[in-house]
Amino acid sequence: MEGGQGGDPRYLKRKVKGCTLDVHPTEKAIVVQYEVEAMILGEQGDAMVGGRKECHKIIRLKSLNSNTDTSSLARKVVEECHLIHPSKLNEVEQLLFYLQNRKQTNDDQEKKRISPRDFAPYAGVELNEEASINSIDEYLELLYEDIQEKIRGATLIFQLARNPDNLEELKQNEMALAALARVLREDWKQSVDLATTIICIFFCFSSFSQFHGLVTHFKIGALCMNIIEHELKRHDLWQEELQRKKKAYEELSENQHLKKEYEKCLKKYQSLLTKQEQLLRVSLCLLLNLAEDTHTELKMRNKNIVQMLVKILDRKDEELLLVVVSFLKKLSIFLENKNDMAEVFAVEKLSQLVPCEHEDLLSTTLRLLLNLSFDTTLRNQMVQAGLIAKLSSLLADEGQRQLSMCILYHISMEDRFKSMFATTDCIPQLMRMIYEFGEHKMDFELISLCINLAANKSNAQVMCEGTTRVLPSCLGNGLKMLMKRSGKLKDVLVMKMIRNISQHHGPTKSLFLDHVGDLAAQINQEEAEEYVIECLGTLANLTIPDLDWALVLKEYNLVPYLKDRLKPGAAEDDLILEVVILIGTVSMDDSCAAMLAKSGIIPALIELLNAQQEDDEFVCQIVYVFYQMVFHKATRDVIIKDTQAPTYLIDLMHDSNAEIRKVCDNTLDIIAEYDEEWGKRIQNEKFRWYNCQWLEMVENRQMDETGEPLLFGEDGESFTENRDILERPDLLYSADGIISADGAISPDFYGNFQNDELGQAYMGSVSDEFVTSVPDPADRPVSAYGFRPDEQLFNYTASSQLTWNLVHTNTDPALG
């Protein structure tokens, strides 16, 4: 209550009416428009004086980005702004969603153009008088006077040029522009203030594309390049002089004269540096505008613009650095410029700007690093500069999070760098982000980075077990959180991350025992094929001894599903391949292998092998299934006696793919040990392969010089047609002294063999050709052609076995 004139009590009443909401046209803000009605009431409550006023309030949302939860932010806005009624909560949320997805004009976050108004005259150049376009001729005359008058005239013209409305009229005054260009060309070395002011004038023109021709006509760009180069050299001389005086002062610290001289030099250096950096900044801004034309940009590169810019990165002025980094970012999209930056180690200097308090400078630097991170060499430089830890620390900053994750994603593509992430705070922060997303859609950058990092064993352990400090509600079990999200949302990418984690041996693999049922339950026809592929791949990685695969197959009725998917064309090749890989893993269990054999999966695999014989990955995985199954007696007999699998394996024994050859050799070695007939066929095939050139020559040769038959026995029968070539005694070395009449090895030869060089040579031959392909006795049966360390080397009963080995060690065509 207030006392009015005459002491009459009056009451002031204010009322807010007509509140409407809208988005700000350019900023991330909500505009609240409302009307205030004010009335002065008399003692009886009647209105004496009243009025209305339209008002508005801007609610700026600086933290709003693509990751912001608009629902939570809307509630916060309504709670803190009393002008907005709670009933408008949904409207606020819709406006926030619009702002979150609105595309900003010219991508303001990426490119903040510097306007002419950003360059105001600095100390020593300001004028009290106000310029007029009608007095342009007077200002022009000042350009013919001394340096101080030239600075005054240029400053007045600059005042006019800062107003875009005057540029067209200034353009018509060609005499004034020509005079400015001439003064700049002749006097720029005499006065930094004069040079800076004139370049500012031409910068105002360069801010508009239609005036670029005018700036180019007066060759201002080339002149700016020369000025920048000269100023950089001057700066080096200043620093040398300053260091010399500093060194002299430090050597004689008690000399007050040297101290004062150093302090005076330092003060002068700082003053000159301020003016020089202003000159460099406006010159680079002008060049950056002209570089919109790629032809002009190429000319700048030929004059070493990249080297100059990288050298300026050592400066401390953040506004100058912002221009330099923006320029480098624009140049970095071209291969030649990117290579120039790699040669001068630009990444090392850029890393010093990460992190920094200047938000625009930090954002622009990260965008430049993102452009450079596509190059392998530059990624290596980033790691050496310690950017993994620095970028990881920026993940907590919502404004820089996305850029940081993109750069880290590129670095994580290199296997040699993945392990470095485990020693930083990166992975716990990524797991926190996944947890905070809840059931909302996750950023591709986030999950892609996690997928890459999960391919490393150390990182996978941190993801699974080292998240207690970030995920307290999950009891430190990151894998449990990932499985829950994947199962609930059917998130293929999270499942891919889980699959990468499952491939590592050690403690992480045993954590999957609690989730086998969840994974197996997803393998059915109703689920999306992409999701099932990842589930199959994860299960296929679980080579855990404690896992009862037979129970899993029965509990979830997986055998019919696996068999149906083996039919060529029954599903996409990726899904069929994962089914084959899972069968290979399951076949390690004896009861599972028997179950699969009874279901008819082996013939289905052979049919699939015929259909996919040109696909090396399919062939290798199917052969690996046979390799696992021949370990077990039940399935071994089925493969050897009831199928043509051994025949296919013999054909693939000489495949061009090294992995296929290796698996085939190991599988055939096991088959040969348990089946004598197949062992002989495999032996003959290996002999023919290793001695094919010699056999071809022997078969083509009819008679030797003496006319004695080579390919026919005494009865005229051909050895190559009806008899085994291995039974041909005249093609072998003489066995005199080695093999007795009863076919046994003589004791003398055996003793000499062990002690002589012949034994060493033979052992080397056997080990090189056969032992390397023999499986580890601890993991699989030893091949018939292998050498058991706990047995004597010669333990064969058939002389033909020794004969074959001797032929293999020397395949000289002149054996006959």
C-alpha positions in Angstrom: 0.0 0.0 0.0 1.4 3.4 -1.0 0.3 6.8 0.1 -0.9 9.0 -2.8 -1.4 12.7 -2.9 -3.3 14.0 0.1 -2.4 10.8 2.0 -5.1 8.8 0.3 -4.2 5.1 0.4 -3.9 3.5 -3.0 -3.2 0.0 -4.1 -1.1 -1.1 -7.1 -2.3 -4.3 -8.8 -0.3 -6.1 -11.6 -1.6 -9.0 -13.7 0.1 -11.0 -16.4 -2.2 -12.0 -19.3 -2.0 -13.7 -22.6 1.3 -15.7 -22.3 2.4 -17.2 -25.6 5.5 -19.2 -26.4 7.7 -19.3 -29.5 11.2 -20.2 -30.6 14.0 -17.6 -31.1 14.6 -17.1 -34.9 18.4 -17.6 -34.6 19.4 -18.7 -31.1 18.7 -21.8 -29.1 16.1 -20.0 -26.9 12.4 -19.8 -26.2 10.7 -16.4 -26.3 7.9 -15.9 -23.8 5.5 -13.1 -24.9 3.1 -11.8 -22.3 1.1 -8.7 -21.4 1.3 -6.9 -18.1 -1.8 -5.0 -16.9 -1.2 -2.6 -14.1 -3.9 -0.7 -12.2 -3.9 1.7 -9.2 -6.9 1.0 -7.0 -8.6 3.4 -4.7 -9.5 2.9 -1.1 -12.8 1.3 -2.1 -11.0 -1.0 -4.6 -12.2 0.8 -7.7 -9.7 1.4 -10.5 -8.3 4.9 -10.6 -5.4 4.6 -13.1 -4.6 1.7 -15.4 -2.3 0.7 -18.3 -1.1 -2.2 -20.3 2.4 -3.1 -21.6 3.5 -5.9 -23.9 6.7 -7.6 -22.7 8.8 -10.6 -23.6 11.4 -12.8 -21.9 14.1 -14.8 -23.7 15.0 -18.2 -22.1 18.4 -19.1 -23.5 19.2 -22.8 -23.6 23.0 -23.0 -24.0 23.2 -26.7 -23.0 20.6 -27.9 -25.5 22.2 -30.3 -28.0 21.3 -33.5 -29.8 21.9 -35.6 -26.7 19.7 -33.5 -24.3 16.6 -35.1 -22.7 13.9 -32.6 -23.8 11.3 -33.9 -21.4 13.6 -33.2 -18.3 14.6 -29.9 -19.7 11.0 -28.8 -20.3 10.1 -29.6 -16.7 13.0 -27.6 -15.5 12.0 -24.6 -17.7 8.5 -24.6 -16.4 9.6 -24.9 -12.8 12.0 -22.0 -13.0 10.0 -19.6 -15.2 6.9 -18.5 -13.3 5.5 -16.9 -16.4 4.8 -20.3 -18.0 1.8 -22.1 -16.6 2.4 -25.9 -15.9 -0.4 -26.7 -18.4 2.0 -25.6 -21.2 4.6 -28.3 -20.4 3.8 -30.3 -23.5 4.1 -27.1 -25.6 7.5 -26.3 -24.1 8.7 -29.9 -24.8 7.6 -29.6 -28.5 9.5 -26.3 -28.9 12.6 -27.8 -27.3 12.3 -30.7 -29.7 12.1 -28.3 -32.6 15.1 -26.4 -31.4 17.0 -29.6 -30.9 16.5 -30.7 -34.5 16.5 -27.3 -36.3 19.3 -26.9 -38.8 21.2 -23.7 -38.1 21.8 -21.4 -41.0 25.3 -21.9 -42.5 26.1 -24.2 -39.6 26.9 -21.6 -37.0 28.6 -24.1 -34.8 31.0 -25.0 -37.5 31.7 -21.7 -39.2 31.3 -18.4 -37.4 32.2 -15.8 -39.9 34.0 -12.8 -38.7 32.2 -9.6 -39.6 33.8 -6.2 -40.3 32.3 -4.9 -37.0 34.6 -7.4 -35.2 37.6 -5.1 -36.1 37.3 -1.9 -34.2 40.2 0.6 -34.2 42.5 -0.2 -31.3 44.4 2.1 -28.9 46.3 4.8 -30.7 44.1 4.7 -33.8 40.7 5.8 -32.5 39.3 9.1 -33.7 36.9 11.4 -32.0 35.4 12.5 -35.3 32.7 10.7 -37.1 33.2 9.9 -40.8 30.7 10.9 -43.5 30.3 9.5 -47.0 30.0 13.0 -48.4 33.6 13.8 -47.2 35.3 10.9 -48.9 37.3 13.3 -51.1 38.8 15.0 -48.0 39.8 11.6 -46.6 41.4 10.7 -49.9 43.6 13.8 -49.8 44.9 12.8 -46.4 46.4 9.7 -48.0 49.0 12.0 -49.7 50.2 13.5 -46.4 52.6 12.1 -43.8 52.1 8.7 -42.0 50.0 10.1 -39.2 47.6 11.8 -41.7 47.5 8.7 -43.8 46.5 6.7 -40.7 43.8 9.3 -40.0 42.4 9.2 -43.5 42.4 5.4 -43.7 40.7 5.2 -40.3 37.9 7.5 -41.4 37.4 5.5 -44.6 37.4 2.3 -42.5 34.6 3.8 -40.4 32.6 4.1 -43.6 33.5 0.6 -44.9 32.3 -1.0 -41.7 28.8 -0.1 -42.7 27.8 -2.5 -45.6 25.5 0.2 -47.0 28.5 2.3 -48.0 30.4 -0.4 -49.8 28.7 0.0 -53.1 29.3 3.7 -53.2 32.9 3.2 -52.1 33.3 0.7 -54.9 32.3 3.4 -57.4 35.1 5.6 -56.1 37.9 3.8 -57.9 40.4 6.6 -57.2 40.1 6.2 -53.5 40.5 2.4 -53.6 43.5 2.7 -55.9 45.1 5.2 -53.5 44.5 2.9 -50.6 46.1 0.0 -52.4 49.1 2.2 -53.4 49.7 3.4 -49.9 49.5 -0.1 -48.5 52.0 -1.3 -51.1 54.5 1.5 -50.5 54.2 2.2 -46.7 53.2 -1.1 -45.0 56.7 -1.6 -43.6 56.7 1.9 -42.1 53.6 1.6 -40.0 51.8 -1.4 -38.7 48.8 0.8 -37.8 48.5 2.0 -41.3 48.8 -1.4 -42.8 46.3 -2.9 -40.4 43.7 -0.2 -41.1 43.9 -0.3 -44.9 43.7 -4.2 -44.9 40.6 -3.8 -42.6 39.0 -1.7 -45.4 39.6 -4.3 -48.0 38.6 -7.0 -45.6 35.2 -5.3 -45.4 34.9 -5.7 -49.2 36.1 -9.4 -49.0 33.3 -10.3 -46.6 30.9 -10.2 -49.7 31.5 -12.4 -52.6 30.5 -9.8 -55.2 33.4 -7.6 -54.2 36.1 -10.3 -54.4 36.9 -9.3 -57.9 37.7 -5.8 -56.7 40.1 -7.1 -54.0 41.8 -9.4 -56.5 42.1 -6.5 -59.0 44.3 -4.6 -56.6 46.3 -7.7 -55.7 45.6 -7.3 -52.0 45.7 -11.0 -51.4 49.3 -11.4 -52.7 50.4 -8.4 -50.7 48.9 -9.8 -47.6 50.8 -13.1 -48.1 54.1 -11.0 -48.3 53.1 -9.0 -45.2 52.4 -12.2 -43.2 55.7 -13.8 -44.3 57.7 -10.6 -43.4 55.9 -10.3 -40.0 56.8 -13.9 -39.0 60.4 -13.2 -39.8 60.3 -10.0 -37.7 58.8 -12.0 -34.8 61.7 -14.5 -34.9 64.1 -11.6 -34.7 62.2 -10.1 -31.7 62.3 -13.4 -29.9 66.0 -13.8 -30.5 66.7 -10.3 -29.2 64.5 -10.9 -26.2 66.2 -14.3 -25.4 69.6 -12.7 -25.7 68.8 -10.0 -23.2 67.1 -12.5 -20.9 70.2 -14.7 -20.9 72.5 -11.8 -20.2 70.2 -10.7 -17.3 70.1 -14.3 -15.9 73.9 -14.6 -15.9 74.3 -11.4 -14.0 71.1 -11.2 -12.0 72.5 -8.6 -9.6 73.1 -6.1 -12.4 70.1 -3.7 -12.2 70.9 -2.1 -15.5 70.6 -5.4 -17.3 67.4 -6.1 -15.4 65.8 -2.8 -16.5 67.0 -3.2 -20.0 65.4 -6.7 -20.2 62.1 -5.4 -18.7 62.0 -2.6 -21.1 62.7 -4.9 -24.0 59.9 -7.3 -22.8 57.4 -4.4 -22.5 58.3 -3.3 -26.0 58.0 -6.8 -27.4 54.5 -7.2 -25.9 53.4 -3.9 -27.4 54.7 -4.8 -30.8 53.3 -8.3 -30.5 49.8 -7.0 -29.8 49.8 -4.8 -32.9 51.4 -7.5 -35.1 48.8 -10.1 -34.1 46.0 -7.6 -35.0 47.7 -7.2 -38.4 48.1 -11.0 -38.9 44.5 -11.6 -37.9 42.9 -9.2 -40.3 45.2 -10.3 -43.1 44.3 -14.0 -42.6 40.6 -13.1 -42.4 40.9 -11.4 -45.8 42.7 -14.4 -47.3 40.2 -16.8 -45.7 37.4 -15.0 -47.5 39.2 -14.9 -50.8 40.0 -18.7 -50.4 36.3 -19.4 -51.2 37.6 -19.5 -54.8 39.6 -22.8 -55.1 41.9 -21.3 -57.8 42.9 -18.5 -55.4 43.4 -21.0 -52.6 45.8 -23.0 -54.8 47.8 -19.9 -55.3 48.0 -19.5 -51.6 49.2 -23.0 -51.1 51.9 -22.5 -53.7 53.2 -19.6 -51.5 53.3 -21.9 -48.4 50.2 -20.7 -46.6 50.0 -24.0 -44.6 53.5 -23.6 -43.2 52.8 -20.0 -42.2 49.6 -20.9 -40.5 51.2 -23.8 -38.5 53.9 -21.5 -37.4 51.4 -19.0 -36.0 49.9 -21.8 -33.9 52.6 -21.1 -31.3 50.9 -17.7 -30.5 48.8 -17.2 -27.4 46.1 -14.8 -28.8 42.9 -16.9 -28.9 41.2 -14.7 -31.5 44.1 -15.0 -33.8 44.3 -18.8 -33.2 40.6 -19.1 -34.0 41.2 -17.6 -37.5 44.3 -19.7 -38.1 42.6 -23.0 -37.1 39.5 -22.0 -39.2 41.8 -21.5 -42.2 43.6 -24.8 -41.6 40.2 -26.6 -41.3 39.1 -25.2 -44.7 42.4 -26.2 -46.3 42.4 -29.7 -44.7 39.7 -31.0 -47.1 42.3 -31.1 -49.9 44.8 -34.0 -50.0 47.8 -31.8 -50.8 47.1 -29.4 -47.9 46.6 -32.3 -45.5 49.9 -33.8 -46.6 51.6 -30.4 -46.0 50.2 -30.4 -42.4 51.5 -33.8 -41.8 55.0 -32.8 -42.9 55.2 -29.8 -40.5 53.6 -31.8 -37.6 50.6 -29.6 -37.3 48.9 -32.1 -35.0 51.5 -31.7 -32.3 50.8 -27.9 -32.1 47.0 -28.4 -32.4 47.1 -30.8 -29.4 48.3 -27.9 -27.2 44.9 -26.3 -27.8 43.0 -29.3 -26.5 41.4 -28.6 -24.1 41.1 -24.8 -23.9 38.6 -22.4 -22.3 37.7 -20.6 -25.6 34.7 -22.7 -26.7 34.8 -21.6 -30.3 38.5 -22.3 -30.6 38.2 -25.7 -29.0 35.3 -26.7 -31.3 37.1 -25.5 -34.4 40.2 -27.3 -33.4 38.3 -30.6 -32.9 36.7 -30.2 -36.3 40.1 -29.7 -37.9 41.5 -32.8 -36.0 38.4 -34.8 -37.2 39.3 -33.9 -40.8 42.9 -34.9 -40.3 42.0 -38.1 -38.4 41.0 -39.8 -41.7 44.7 -40.1 -42.5 46.7 -43.0 -40.9 49.9 -41.0 -40.5 48.1 -38.2 -38.8 46.3 -40.6 -36.5 49.6 -41.9 -35.4 50.8 -38.3 -34.7 47.6 -37.7 -32.6 48.3 -40.7 -30.4 52.0 -39.6 -30.0 50.7 -36.2 -28.9 48.6 -37.7 -26.2 45.3 -36.9 -27.7 43.6 -40.1 -26.5 43.6 -39.0 -22.9 42.8 -35.3 -23.8 39.8 -36.3 -25.9 38.6 -38.7 -23.3 38.5 -35.9 -20.8 36.2 -33.9 -23.2 33.6 -36.6 -23.2 32.1 -35.0 -20.1 31.5 -31.8 -22.0 28.2 -32.1 -23.9 29.2 -29.4 -26.4 32.4 -31.2 -27.5 31.3 -34.8 -26.9 30.3 -35.7 -30.4 33.4 -34.4 -32.1 35.6 -36.0 -29.5 33.9 -39.4 -30.0 34.3 -39.1 -33.8 38.0 -38.5 -33.5 38.4 -41.3 -31.0 36.4 -43.6 -33.3 38.9 -43.0 -36.1 41.8 -43.7 -33.7 40.2 -46.9 -32.5 40.1 -48.3 -36.0 43.9 -49.0 -35.6 44.4 -52.3 -33.6 47.7 -51.0 -32.3 46.0 -48.1 -30.5 43.0 -49.9 -29.0 44.8 -51.0 -25.9 45.8 -47.4 -25.0 42.1 -46.7 -24.2 42.1 -49.1 -21.3 44.5 -46.8 -19.3 42.3 -43.7 -19.7 38.9 -42.7 -18.4 37.3 -43.2 -21.8 35.7 -46.6 -21.4 34.0 -45.8 -18.0 32.6 -42.6 -19.5 31.3 -44.4 -22.5 29.6 -47.1 -20.3 28.0 -44.3 -18.3 26.6 -42.7 -21.5 25.1 -46.0 -22.6 23.6 -46.4 -19.1 22.1 -42.9 -19.2 20.5 -43.4 -22.6 18.2 -46.0 -21.0 15.6 -47.1 -23.6 16.3 -44.1 -25.9 18.0 -44.4 -29.2 21.8 -44.3 -28.8 24.1 -42.1 -30.8 25.9 -44.0 -33.7 29.2 -42.3 -32.7 29.0 -43.7 -29.2 28.1 -47.3 -30.0 30.5 -47.4 -33.0 33.4 -46.4 -30.8 32.3 -49.0 -28.2 32.2 -51.7 -30.9 35.7 -50.9 -32.0 37.1 -50.8 -28.4 35.4 -54.1 -27.5 37.6 -55.9 -30.0 40.5 -55.4 -27.6 40.8 -57.8 -24.6 41.9 -55.2 -22.1 39.1 -52.9 -23.1 36.6 -55.7 -22.9 37.6 -56.5 -19.3 37.1 -52.9 -18.3 33.7 -52.9 -20.0 32.6 -56.0 -18.2 34.1 -55.7 -14.8 35.6 -52.2 -14.3 32.4 -50.1 -14.3 31.5 -50.1 -10.6 32.5 -46.5 -10.1 30.2 -45.5 -13.1 27.3 -47.9 -12.9 26.6 -48.5 -9.2 23.1 -49.7 -9.8 24.5 -52.5 -12.0 26.9 -53.7 -9.3 29.8 -53.2 -11.7 28.5 -55.7 -14.2 28.7 -53.8 -17.5 27.9 -57.0 -19.5 24.7 -57.4 -17.6 23.7 -53.9 -18.5 24.5 -54.4 -22.2 22.6 -57.7 -22.3 19.6 -56.1 -20.7 19.5 -53.2 -23.2 20.1 -55.5 -26.2 17.5 -58.0 -25.2 14.8 -55.4 -24.4 15.4 -53.1 -27.4 16.7 -55.7 -29.9 19.6 -53.4 -30.5 21.8 -54.9 -33.2 24.7 -52.6 -32.6 24.8 -53.3 -28.9 24.7 -57.0 -29.7 27.6 -56.5 -32.1 29.5 -54.9 -29.2 28.7 -57.9 -27.0 29.8 -60.3 -29.7 33.2 -58.5 -29.8 33.5 -58.9 -26.1 32.7 -62.6 -26.3 35.7 -63.4 -28.6 38.3 -62.9 -25.9 39.7 -65.8 -23.9 40.0 -65.3 -20.2 37.7 -64.1 -17.4 35.4 -62.1 -19.7 34.3 -65.3 -21.5 33.2 -67.1 -18.4 30.9 -64.1 -17.6 28.7 -65.2 -20.5 27.7 -68.4 -18.8 24.8 -66.5 -17.1 23.6 -65.2 -20.4 23.7 -68.3 -22.7 20.0 -68.9 -22.3 19.2 -65.3 -23.1 21.2 -65.5 -26.3 19.8 -68.9 -27.3 16.3 -67.7 -26.8 16.7 -65.1 -29.5 17.6 -67.6 -32.2 14.2 -68.2 -33.9 12.4 -67.2 -37.0 10.5 -64.4 -35.4 13.5 -62.2 -34.6 15.1 -59.9 -37.1 17.8 -61.6 -39.2 20.5 -59.0 -38.4 19.9 -59.4 -34.7 20.0 -63.3 -34.9 23.3 -63.1 -36.8 24.9 -61.3 -33.9 23.4 -63.7 -31.3 24.7 -66.7 -33.3 28.1 -65.2 -33.6 28.2 -64.5 -29.9 27.3 -68.1 -29.0 29.8 -69.4 -31.5 32.6 -67.6 -29.6 31.7 -69.3 -26.3 34.2 -72.1 -26.3 33.8 -72.6 -22.5 34.6 -76.1 -21.1 31.9 -75.7 -18.4 29.1 -75.0 -20.9 26.7 -77.9 -21.5 25.9 -77.4 -25.2 23.8 -80.5 -25.4 21.4 -79.1 -22.8 21.3 -75.8 -24.6 20.4 -77.5 -28.0 17.7 -79.5 -26.4 16.3 -76.8 -24.1 15.8 -74.3 -27.0 15.3 -76.8 -29.8 18.1 -75.3 -31.9 19.0 -78.4 -34.0 16.0 -78.1 -36.4 16.6 -74.4 -36.8 20.3 -74.9 -37.6 19.6 -77.7 -40.1 16.9 -75.7 -41.9 19.2 -72.7 -42.3 22.0 -74.9 -43.9 20.0 -75.3 -47.1 21.4 -73.1 -49.8 19.2 -70.0 -50.3 17.3 -70.6 -47.0 18.6 -67.4 -45.6 21.2 -64.7 -46.3 24.7 -65.9 -46.6 25.8 -64.1 -43.5 23.2 -65.9 -41.4 24.1 -69.3 -42.9 27.8 -68.7 -42.3 27.2 -68.0 -38.6 25.1 -71.2 -38.3 28.1 -73.1 -39.7 30.5 -71.5 -37.3 28.1 -72.2 -34.3 27.9 -75.9 -35.4 31.7 -76.0 -35.4 31.8 -74.7 -31.8 29.0 -77.0 -30.6 30.7 -80.0 -32.3 33.6 -79.9 -29.8 31.2 -81.6 -27.4 30.9 -85.4 -28.0 27.2 -85.7 -27.3 26.4 -82.7 -29.4 28.4 -84.0 -32.3 26.5 -87.3 -32.2 23.2 -85.4 -31.9 24.0 -83.3 -35.0 25.2 -86.3 -37.0 21.9 -88.2 -36.3 19.9 -85.2 -37.4 21.4 -85.3 -40.9 23.4 -82.1 -40.6 26.6 -83.6 -42.2 25.0 -84.3 -45.6 23.5 -80.8 -45.4 27.0 -79.4 -44.8 28.3 -81.3 -47.9 25.5 -79.9 -50.0 26.3 -76.4 -48.8 30.0 -77.0 -49.5 29.1 -77.8 -53.1 26.9 -74.7 -53.4 29.5 -72.3 -51.8 32.7 -73.9 -53.1 33.9 -70.5 -54.5 33.5 -68.8 -51.1 36.7 -69.4 -49.1 35.1 -68.4 -45.8 32.3 -71.0 -46.2 34.7 -73.7 -47.3 37.1 -73.1 -44.4 34.3 -73.1 -41.7 32.6 -76.2 -43.1 36.0 -78.1 -43.2 36.5 -77.0 -39.6 33.2 -78.6 -38.7 34.5 -81.9 -40.2 37.7 -81.4 -38.3 35.9 -81.1 -35.0 33.6 -84.1 -35.8 36.4 -86.5 -36.6 37.6 -86.3 -33.0 34.5 -88.3 -31.9 34.1 -91.9 -32.8 30.4 -91.7 -33.6 30.7 -88.8 -36.0 34.1 -90.0 -37.3 32.6 -93.2 -38.7 29.7 -91.3 -40.2 32.0 -88.9 -42.0 34.4 -91.6 -43.2 32.0 -94.4 -44.2 28.7 -92.7 -45.0 29.7 -89.5 -46.7 32.0 -88.2 -49.4 33.6 -85.7 -47.0 37.1 -87.3 -47.2 37.1 -87.0 -51.0 36.2 -83.3 -50.8 39.0 -82.8 -48.2 41.5 -84.5 -50.5 40.5 -82.1 -53.3 40.8 -79.1 -51.0 44.2 -80.3 -49.6 45.9 -78.2 -52.3 43.6 -75.2 -52.2 45.1 -71.8 -52.9 43.9 -70.5 -49.4 46.5 -71.3 -46.7 43.9 -71.6 -43.9 41.8 -74.1 -45.9 44.9 -76.2 -46.6 45.9 -76.1 -42.9 42.5 -77.3 -41.7 42.3 -79.9 -44.4 45.7 -81.3 -43.6 44.9 -81.6 -39.9 41.6 -83.3 -40.6 43.0 -85.7 -43.1 45.8 -86.6 -40.7 43.3 -87.7 -38.1 41.2 -89.6 -40.7 44.4 -91.4 -41.9 45.2 -92.5 -38.4 41.9 -94.2 -37.8 41.2 -95.6 -41.3 43.9 -97.6 -43.0 42.3 -97.5 -46.5 41.8 -93.7 -46.4 45.3 -93.4 -45.0 46.8 -95.1 -48.0 44.8 -92.9 -50.4 45.8 -89.7 -48.6 49.4 -90.9 -48.6 49.4 -91.5 -52.3 47.8 -88.2 -53.0 50.4 -86.4 -51.0 53.2 -88.3 -52.8 51.8 -87.4 -56.2 51.4 -83.7 -55.2 55.0 -83.3 -53.8 56.5 -85.2 -56.7 54.2 -84.2 -59.5 56.9 -82.7 -61.8 59.1 -85.8 -61.4 56.2 -88.2 -62.0 55.2 -86.3 -65.1 58.7 -86.5 -66.5 58.9 -90.3 -65.7 55.5 -91.0 -67.4 56.5 -89.1 -70.5 59.9 -90.8 -70.8 59.9 -94.0 -72.8 63.4 -95.6 -72.6 66.7 -94.5 -71.3 70.0 -94.5 -73.3 70.6 -98.3 -72.8 67.1 -99.1 -73.9 66.1 -100.5 -70.6 62.4 -100.1 -69.8 61.6 -97.5 -67.1 57.8 -97.7 -66.7 57.3 -101.5 -67.4 58.2 -104.5 -65.3 59.8 -107.7 -66.5 56.4 -109.0 -67.6 55.7 -105.8 -69.6 53.0 -104.6 -67.3 52.8 -100.8 -66.8 53.5 -99.6 -63.2 51.4 -96.5 -63.7 48.3 -98.2 -65.0 47.6 -101.2 -62.8 50.1 -100.9 -60.0 51.1 -98.4 -57.4 54.0 -96.2 -58.4 55.4 -96.6 -54.9 56.0 -100.3 -55.5 58.5 -99.5 -58.3 61.9 -100.6 -56.8 64.1 -99.5 -59.7 63.1 -95.8 -59.1 64.4 -95.8 -55.6 67.8 -95.5 -54.0 69.5 -98.9 -53.3 68.6 -100.3 -49.9 71.8 -102.2 -49.6 73.0 -102.0 -46.0 69.8 -100.3 -44.9 67.0 -102.9 -45.4 67.6 -106.5 -44.8 66.1 -109.4 -46.7 63.2 -109.6 -44.2 62.4 -105.9 -44.6 63.7 -104.8 -41.2 66.0 -101.8 -40.7 69.6 -102.8 -39.9 70.8 -101.8 -36.4 73.9 -100.2 -37.8 71.9 -97.9 -40.0 69.6 -97.0 -37.1 72.6 -96.1 -34.9 74.2 -94.1 -37.7 71.0 -92.4 -38.5 70.6 -91.0 -35.0 74.2 -89.8 -34.8 74.9 -88.9 -38.4 74.0 -85.8 -40.4 71.7 -87.9 -42.5 69.5 -88.3 -39.5 69.5 -84.5 -38.8 68.7 -83.8 -42.4 65.9 -86.3 -42.4 64.5 -85.0 -39.2 64.5 -81.4 -40.6 62.6 -82.6 -43.7 60.0 -84.5 -41.7 59.5 -81.5 -39.3 59.3 -79.0 -42.0 56.8 -80.9 -44.1 54.6 -82.6 -41.5 55.2 -81.8 -37.9 54.2 -78.1 -38.4 50.7 -79.2 -39.4 50.2 -81.7 -36.6 47.8 -80.5 -33.9 49.0 -80.0 -30.3 48.7 -83.4 -28.5 47.0 -81.6 -25.6 44.2 -80.4 -27.8 43.7 -83.0 -30.5 44.8 -86.6 -31.5 48.2 -86.9 -33.1 48.3 -87.7 -36.8 49.7 -90.9 -38.2 52.3 -88.9 -40.0 53.3 -87.0 -36.9 56.2 -87.6 -34.6 55.3 -88.4 -31.0 58.0 -87.0 -28.7 57.5 -89.9 -26.3 58.1 -92.6 -28.9 61.1 -93.8 -31.0 61.3 -92.0 -34.4 61.1 -95.3 -36.4 58.2 -97.4 -35.1 56.8 -98.4 -38.5 56.2 -102.0 -39.4 55.6 -101.6 -43.1 58.8 -101.0 -45.2 56.7 -99.0 -47.7 56.2 -96.2 -45.2 60.0 -95.7 -44.8 60.4 -96.0 -48.6 57.8 -93.3 -49.2 59.6 -91.0 -46.7 62.9 -91.5 -48.4 61.5 -90.8 -51.8 60.0 -87.5 -50.5 63.3 -86.3 -49.1 65.0 -86.5 -52.5 62.8 -86.0 -55.5 65.7 -85.7 -58.0 64.5 -86.8 -61.5 67.7 -88.7 -62.0 66.8 -91.3 -59.4 66.5 -94.1 -61.9 
